[in-house]
Amino acid sequence: MEASRVLSETRAGASPARQAKPEGSRSFRDGARYALYALALAVSISTWFIAIRAPLWLDETISFFVIKGGFSEIMSRQGWPGVPAYSYILWLWTKAMGTAEITLRIPSILAMLGAAYLLYRAARELFDWDVAIIAAVVFCLHPIVIFESIDVRPYALGALAITLSILTLVHLRRSNANWLAALFGLSAACIVYFHFLFVVILPALAICFFALKIGDRKSSGRQLVVAPLAFAVAFLPVIPGLQYMFHTSGAHSFAGAPTLLELGSTLALRWLAFILVGTVLVAAATRRLDLQSHFEGWPILLSASLALVPILILYGVSVGTSIRVFEFRYRLVAVPGIALCWALIVSRIDSRALRLLFCMAIVAATAYQYFDSPLFKLHGITWKHALEFVETNATADNAPVLICSDLPEADHMPMPVGSAAKDSGILAPITYYKLSVPVVALPRALNHEAIRIGLQFMREAAQRHERFLALAWEPSYETLDWIASNASGTYDVRELGVFDGIKVLEFVPRTQADASR
């Protein structure tokens, strides 16, 4: 028994000789480790706040548009069937706290903090305490988590639901309680309430659940019925939304085909993988790499499934079809599993000192990269600066403004007319960063609808000898060029500036331009 205890402690990184050291020395050393890991976790989380003061980007303004009309209009403003769980949560939050940019981001921060904690709790059931903290640190440092932790979007709450499902699944390993099985089914279904594409993690959860319970001879078998039943009942409300997204998938695709480099960088956290490889090599050289101990199958299956199944589904669909779903933020669904895979590798390093050194190295490298570069103080492409400039320029003579929508879905929708353009999801940025002048909405692409609206507007503006502005983001520059070409006979065209990729053009009638000269 004593030999077994010594062997166990030796594998944890403490040799019998070290155990002879005074209790005070061991306590000090353990306390120092706790403090350093706490510091590492705090610094990891601090990277989330670098861009917290950044203006809202397009999708965040869509979240605001959905809740802008109040509780009763959320469902209709959402634009598709399904339960807008995040929108109701955000609306309730804004009623209590307001709609400032930072305030809108707090629910995502709280949810991501909860996700990191739940992931730590799940990892603690599988690994030593320090490895569990490393799993949480890797999760917090992932670029997708850093971005989504302050995003006014439902992804952080989706991560919270995912990690709750993982923790419940891990607890099912040692419990035959039916209520726990029901909670697992319920939490798994709730994942899709926050984003339809997060459905890709459900096969991984199902694989791990059935592998766990079918191989458990002590299980009563009721959990194999209770969990799927609870899932089916909770999943019913999101089925219409999934059907809608499937039938209209072509309208939501806008990214290019993904590359293997993007896949690899998601799994390996870009160049941080070199630190992991270096640490493993040092452990091997110092005979601290444990490859002899028994490899337990279920933790490996759990970590690998949660990391690989969802990410490979997104990648395979994007490569093999015209539907592009390998977007940066959608890949968040695999990050908890990726963090567990990293923890699984680190757990084979039989040295607490090397583990701590590895943790501090990845935290220091990421913190230096994020705090040193001004690029990471931005949070997506924002329309704020362009709209503020246009408001200042156009209010002097109430000049109308042509705005190309930045939503791919706008190419398949009728454009709002008149005052309705200022309260439309098609032009979501101006529902938060408001314009007081008349606005004319155009699709994202230069299609028949854009040409029809553009020709009609320019004909009426020319008759009134009216100055107007036009602005668009890069995918709609072709529309700006078309407008400039067609207006060149009666207007002088001038580029007023490009603000975060949003180009602003001014159109001055020739009579006004000549008079000003």
C-alpha positions in Angstrom: 0.0 0.0 0.0 2.8 2.3 0.9 4.7 1.5 -2.3 1.6 2.2 -4.3 1.2 5.6 -2.5 4.8 6.5 -3.2 4.5 5.5 -6.9 1.4 7.6 -7.3 3.0 10.6 -5.8 6.1 10.1 -7.9 4.1 10.1 -11.1 2.5 13.4 -10.0 6.0 14.9 -10.0 7.1 14.4 -6.4 9.9 11.9 -5.7 10.2 10.1 -2.3 13.3 12.2 -1.5 11.3 15.3 -2.0 8.6 14.1 0.3 11.1 14.1 3.1 11.3 17.9 2.9 9.6 19.9 5.7 5.9 20.4 5.5 6.3 24.1 5.5 8.5 24.0 2.4 5.9 21.8 0.6 3.1 24.2 1.6 5.1 27.2 0.4 5.8 25.5 -2.9 2.2 24.5 -3.4 1.0 28.0 -2.5 3.4 29.5 -5.0 2.0 27.2 -7.7 -1.5 28.1 -6.9 -0.6 31.8 -7.1 1.2 31.4 -10.4 -1.7 29.5 -11.9 -4.2 32.1 -10.6 -2.0 34.8 -12.2 -1.9 32.9 -15.5 -5.7 32.5 -15.5 -6.2 36.2 -14.7 -3.9 37.3 -17.5 -5.6 35.0 -19.9 -9.0 36.5 -19.1 -7.6 40.0 -19.3 -6.9 39.6 -23.0 -10.7 39.5 -23.5 -11.0 43.2 -22.4 -8.4 44.7 -24.8 -11.1 45.6 -27.4 -14.1 46.0 -25.0 -14.3 49.8 -25.9 -14.3 49.1 -29.6 -17.4 50.2 -31.6 -20.0 47.6 -32.6 -19.4 45.7 -35.8 -22.1 44.7 -38.2 -23.4 41.5 -36.5 -23.5 43.2 -33.1 -25.8 46.0 -34.5 -28.1 43.2 -35.8 -28.4 42.0 -32.2 -29.4 45.5 -31.2 -31.9 45.8 -34.0 -33.6 42.6 -32.9 -34.2 43.9 -29.4 -34.7 47.6 -30.4 -38.5 47.3 -30.8 -39.1 45.7 -27.4 -40.0 42.2 -26.1 -43.1 41.9 -28.3 -41.2 42.5 -31.6 -38.2 40.3 -31.0 -39.7 37.2 -32.8 -40.7 39.2 -35.9 -37.4 41.1 -36.1 -35.4 38.0 -35.8 -36.3 37.2 -39.4 -36.5 33.4 -39.1 -38.4 30.8 -37.2 -37.0 29.5 -33.9 -36.5 30.6 -30.3 -34.4 33.8 -30.1 -33.1 32.8 -26.6 -30.1 35.2 -26.7 -32.3 38.1 -27.8 -34.6 37.7 -24.9 -31.7 37.5 -22.5 -30.1 40.6 -24.1 -33.4 42.6 -24.0 -33.9 41.8 -20.3 -30.3 42.9 -19.6 -30.6 46.2 -21.4 -33.9 47.0 -19.6 -31.9 46.9 -16.4 -28.5 48.2 -17.5 -28.9 50.2 -20.7 -27.6 49.9 -24.3 -24.1 51.4 -24.2 -21.5 49.5 -26.2 -19.7 48.1 -23.1 -23.0 47.3 -21.4 -24.2 45.2 -24.3 -21.0 43.1 -24.1 -21.3 42.2 -20.4 -23.7 39.2 -20.9 -21.2 37.6 -23.2 -18.3 38.2 -20.8 -20.3 36.6 -17.9 -21.3 33.7 -20.1 -17.7 33.0 -21.3 -16.5 33.2 -17.7 -19.1 30.6 -16.8 -18.0 28.4 -19.7 -14.3 28.6 -18.6 -15.3 27.6 -15.1 -17.5 24.7 -16.2 -14.7 23.5 -18.5 -12.3 23.6 -15.6 -14.8 21.6 -13.5 -15.1 19.0 -16.2 -11.3 18.8 -16.7 -10.9 18.4 -13.0 -12.8 15.2 -13.2 -10.4 13.9 -15.8 -7.0 15.3 -14.8 -4.9 16.7 -12.0 -5.9 20.1 -10.7 -3.0 21.9 -12.5 -3.8 20.2 -15.8 -7.5 21.3 -15.4 -6.4 24.9 -14.9 -4.2 24.6 -18.0 -7.3 23.4 -19.9 -9.2 26.5 -18.8 -6.2 28.7 -19.7 -5.9 27.2 -23.2 -9.7 27.8 -23.6 -9.4 31.4 -22.5 -6.4 32.1 -24.8 -8.0 30.7 -27.9 -8.4 33.6 -30.4 -12.0 32.6 -31.1 -12.8 32.8 -27.4 -11.0 36.1 -27.0 -13.1 37.6 -29.8 -16.5 36.0 -28.8 -16.1 36.8 -25.1 -17.0 40.5 -25.8 -19.2 39.9 -28.9 -22.8 41.1 -28.7 -23.8 37.8 -30.2 -25.1 34.5 -28.8 -21.9 32.5 -29.2 -20.6 32.9 -25.6 -23.9 31.6 -24.3 -23.6 28.7 -26.8 -20.2 28.0 -25.3 -21.8 28.0 -21.8 -24.4 25.5 -22.9 -21.7 23.3 -24.5 -19.5 23.3 -21.4 -22.5 22.5 -19.2 -23.3 19.5 -21.4 -19.6 18.4 -21.1 -19.6 18.7 -17.3 -22.9 16.8 -17.0 -21.6 14.1 -19.3 -18.5 13.7 -17.2 -20.5 13.4 -14.1 -22.7 10.7 -15.7 -19.6 8.6 -15.7 -20.0 8.1 -11.9 -23.7 8.5 -11.5 -26.8 6.6 -12.4 -29.2 9.5 -11.4 -32.0 9.9 -13.9 -32.2 13.7 -13.2 -28.6 14.0 -14.3 -29.3 12.2 -17.6 -32.3 14.5 -18.1 -30.1 17.5 -17.5 -27.6 16.2 -20.0 -30.3 15.9 -22.7 -31.7 19.3 -21.9 -28.4 21.1 -21.9 -27.4 19.4 -25.2 -30.6 20.6 -26.8 -30.1 24.1 -25.5 -26.9 24.4 -27.4 -28.8 24.9 -30.6 -31.0 27.5 -29.1 -28.0 29.9 -29.2 -26.8 29.0 -32.7 -28.2 26.6 -35.3 -24.7 25.6 -36.6 -23.7 24.5 -33.1 -25.8 21.4 -33.9 -22.6 19.9 -35.3 -21.4 19.1 -31.7 -24.4 16.9 -31.0 -23.0 13.8 -32.8 -19.8 14.0 -30.6 -21.9 14.3 -27.4 -24.0 11.3 -28.5 -21.0 9.2 -29.3 -19.5 9.8 -25.9 -22.8 9.3 -24.0 -23.6 6.0 -25.6 -20.0 4.8 -25.4 -20.1 5.6 -21.7 -23.4 4.1 -20.8 -23.5 1.0 -23.1 -20.1 -0.1 -21.6 -21.2 0.6 -18.0 -22.5 -2.7 -16.5 -23.7 -0.9 -13.4 -26.0 1.4 -15.3 -29.7 0.7 -14.9 -30.3 1.5 -18.5 -32.9 4.1 -17.7 -30.4 6.9 -18.5 -30.2 5.6 -22.1 -33.9 6.4 -22.3 -34.2 9.5 -20.1 -31.4 11.5 -21.8 -32.6 11.1 -25.4 -36.2 11.7 -24.3 -35.3 15.0 -22.5 -33.3 16.0 -25.5 -36.1 15.3 -28.0 -38.6 17.3 -26.0 -36.3 20.3 -25.6 -35.2 20.2 -29.2 -38.6 20.4 -30.8 -38.9 24.3 -30.8 -35.7 24.7 -32.8 -36.6 22.3 -35.6 -38.5 24.9 -37.7 -35.4 27.2 -37.6 -33.1 24.4 -38.6 -35.4 23.5 -41.6 -35.4 27.2 -42.6 -31.7 27.5 -42.4 -31.3 24.3 -44.5 -33.6 25.5 -47.2 -32.1 29.0 -47.4 -28.5 27.9 -46.9 -27.4 29.5 -50.1 -28.5 32.9 -49.0 -26.3 32.9 -45.9 -23.0 31.8 -47.5 -20.5 34.5 -48.1 -17.0 33.2 -47.2 -14.6 31.4 -49.4 -13.6 27.8 -49.2 -11.5 27.1 -46.1 -7.9 25.9 -46.2 -6.0 23.3 -44.2 -4.0 26.1 -42.6 -7.2 27.5 -41.1 -8.1 24.1 -39.8 -4.7 23.6 -38.3 -4.5 27.0 -36.7 -7.9 26.4 -35.0 -6.7 23.1 -33.5 -3.2 24.2 -32.7 -3.8 27.8 -31.6 -1.5 29.0 -34.4 2.1 29.2 -33.3 1.4 28.3 -29.6 1.6 24.7 -30.7 5.4 25.2 -31.0 5.5 25.9 -27.2 3.6 22.6 -26.6 5.9 20.6 -28.8 9.0 22.2 -27.2 7.7 21.3 -23.7 7.0 17.7 -24.7 10.5 17.4 -26.2 12.0 18.8 -23.0 9.9 16.3 -21.0 11.1 13.4 -23.2 14.7 14.5 -22.9 14.5 14.7 -19.1 12.6 11.4 -18.9 9.5 13.2 -17.6 7.2 12.2 -20.5 5.0 9.4 -19.2 4.1 7.0 -22.0 4.1 3.9 -19.8 1.0 4.5 -17.7 -2.3 3.1 -18.8 -4.2 5.3 -21.4 -7.8 5.4 -20.3 -10.0 5.2 -23.4 -13.0 7.3 -22.5 -11.2 10.6 -21.7 -9.4 10.2 -25.0 -12.7 9.5 -26.9 -14.3 12.5 -25.1 -11.6 15.0 -25.9 -11.0 13.9 -29.5 -14.7 13.7 -30.3 -15.5 17.1 -28.9 -12.6 18.7 -30.8 -12.6 16.8 -34.1 -16.2 15.9 -34.9 -17.7 19.4 -35.0 -14.7 21.1 -36.6 -14.4 18.4 -39.3 -18.1 18.6 -40.1 -17.9 22.4 -40.6 -14.7 21.9 -42.7 -16.1 19.1 -44.7 -19.3 20.8 -45.6 -17.5 24.0 -46.5 -15.0 22.2 -48.8 -17.4 19.6 -50.3 -20.4 21.9 -51.0 -21.2 25.5 -51.9 -22.3 26.1 -48.3 -19.5 28.0 -46.4 -19.8 27.4 -42.7 -16.2 27.3 -41.6 -16.4 30.9 -40.3 -14.0 32.0 -37.5 -16.8 32.4 -35.0 -18.7 29.2 -35.9 -15.5 27.2 -34.9 -16.1 28.2 -31.3 -18.2 25.0 -31.0 -15.0 22.9 -31.1 -12.8 25.0 -28.7 -13.8 23.3 -25.4 -12.8 20.0 -27.0 -9.6 21.4 -28.3 -8.7 22.7 -24.8 -9.4 19.2 -23.4 -7.1 17.7 -26.1 -4.3 20.0 -25.1 -4.9 19.1 -21.4 -4.8 15.4 -22.4 -1.3 15.9 -23.9 0.0 18.0 -21.0 -1.2 15.3 -18.6 1.4 12.9 -19.9 4.2 15.4 -18.8 5.2 13.9 -15.5 6.5 17.1 -14.0 4.5 19.8 -12.3 7.3 22.3 -12.9 7.3 21.7 -16.6 3.5 22.0 -16.7 3.7 25.3 -14.9 6.4 26.5 -17.2 4.4 25.6 -20.2 1.3 27.4 -18.9 3.3 30.5 -18.1 4.9 30.5 -21.5 1.7 30.3 -23.6 0.1 33.0 -21.4 3.1 35.3 -21.7 3.4 34.8 -25.5 -0.3 35.4 -26.1 -0.5 38.4 -23.7 2.5 40.0 -25.4 1.0 39.5 -28.8 -2.4 41.0 -27.9 -1.3 43.8 -25.7 1.5 44.9 -28.0 -0.4 45.2 -31.2 -3.0 48.0 -31.8 -4.8 45.6 -34.2 -6.3 43.7 -31.3 -7.9 46.8 -29.9 -10.4 46.5 -32.8 -13.4 44.2 -32.8 -14.5 43.6 -36.3 -15.2 46.1 -39.1 -17.4 48.9 -37.8 -19.7 51.4 -39.6 -19.6 53.8 -36.7 -16.9 56.2 -38.1 -18.3 56.3 -41.6 -21.8 57.0 -40.4 -20.6 59.7 -38.0 -18.8 61.4 -40.9 -21.8 61.1 -43.2 -24.1 62.5 -40.5 -21.9 65.6 -40.1 -21.5 66.1 -43.8 -25.1 65.5 -44.9 -27.1 67.4 -42.3 -26.1 70.8 -43.6 -28.4 70.4 -46.6 -30.3 67.2 -45.6 -28.6 65.3 -48.5 -29.9 61.8 -48.9 -27.6 58.8 -48.5 -27.4 55.6 -50.6 -26.2 52.7 -48.4 -25.4 49.3 -49.7 -26.3 46.6 -47.1 -23.5 44.5 -45.8 -25.8 41.4 -45.4 -25.6 38.6 -48.0 -29.2 38.0 -47.3 -30.1 41.4 -48.6 -29.5 40.2 -52.1 -32.6 38.0 -51.7 -34.9 40.4 -49.9 -37.0 43.4 -50.9 -35.4 46.7 -49.9 -37.2 48.9 -47.3 -38.5 52.2 -48.6 -38.6 55.6 -47.0 -38.4 55.8 -43.2 -38.5 52.0 -42.9 -34.9 51.9 -44.1 -33.8 53.4 -40.8 -35.5 50.6 -38.8 -34.5 47.6 -40.8 -32.1 44.7 -40.2 -30.8 45.2 -43.7 -29.2 48.4 -42.6 -28.7 47.4 -39.0 -25.7 49.7 -38.3 -27.9 52.8 -38.7 -30.3 51.5 -36.0 -27.6 52.0 -33.5 -25.4 54.7 -35.1 -28.2 56.8 -36.3 -28.6 59.1 -39.4 -31.0 62.0 -39.4 -31.0 62.5 -43.2 -33.0 60.4 -45.7 -31.6 57.0 -46.4 -32.0 54.7 -49.5 -31.2 51.0 -49.0 -29.4 49.0 -51.7 -28.6 45.2 -51.8 -25.1 44.0 -51.1 -24.4 42.9 -54.7 -24.9 44.9 -57.9 -28.0 42.9 -59.0 -31.3 43.9 -60.8 -32.8 45.3 -57.6 -29.8 47.5 -57.0 -29.8 48.8 -60.6 -33.5 49.5 -60.5 -33.4 51.4 -57.2 -30.2 53.2 -58.2 -31.5 54.4 -61.6 -34.8 55.6 -60.1 -33.1 57.5 -57.3 -30.5 59.2 -59.6 -33.3 60.2 -62.0 -35.3 61.9 -59.2 -32.2 63.4 -57.6 -31.1 64.9 -60.9 -34.5 66.5 -61.5 -34.2 68.1 -58.0 -30.5 69.1 -58.6 -29.9 67.4 -55.3 -26.5 66.6 -53.7 -26.3 63.1 -52.3 -23.8 60.6 -50.7 -23.2 56.9 -51.2 -21.3 54.5 -49.0 -20.6 50.8 -49.0 -18.1 48.2 -47.7 -15.6 46.5 -50.0 -18.0 43.7 -51.3 -20.2 46.5 -52.6 -17.6 48.7 -54.2 -18.8 47.6 -57.6 -22.1 49.2 -56.9 -20.4 52.5 -56.0 -18.5 52.4 -59.2 -21.7 51.7 -61.2 -23.4 54.7 -59.5 -20.5 56.9 -60.1 -20.4 55.9 -63.8 -24.1 56.5 -64.4 -24.1 59.8 -62.5 -21.0 61.2 -64.2 -23.0 63.0 -66.9 -24.8 65.3 -64.4 -22.8 65.0 -61.2 -19.2 65.6 -60.1 -18.1 62.6 -58.0 -15.6 62.9 -55.2 -14.4 60.3 -52.7 -14.6 61.8 -49.2 -12.8 59.0 -47.4 -12.6 55.3 -46.5 -13.4 54.5 -42.9 -12.5 51.0 -41.7 -13.1 49.8 -45.3 -16.4 51.8 -45.7 -16.0 54.1 -48.7 -17.9 57.3 -48.9 -18.6 59.1 -52.2 -20.1 62.6 -52.7 -22.3 63.5 -55.7 -22.6 67.2 -56.4 -24.9 68.4 -59.3 -22.8 70.1 -62.1 -24.7 73.4 -61.6 -23.7 73.5 -57.9 -20.2 72.5 -58.7 -19.8 75.2 -61.3 -21.2 77.8 -59.1 -18.9 76.9 -56.2 -15.9 77.4 -58.6 
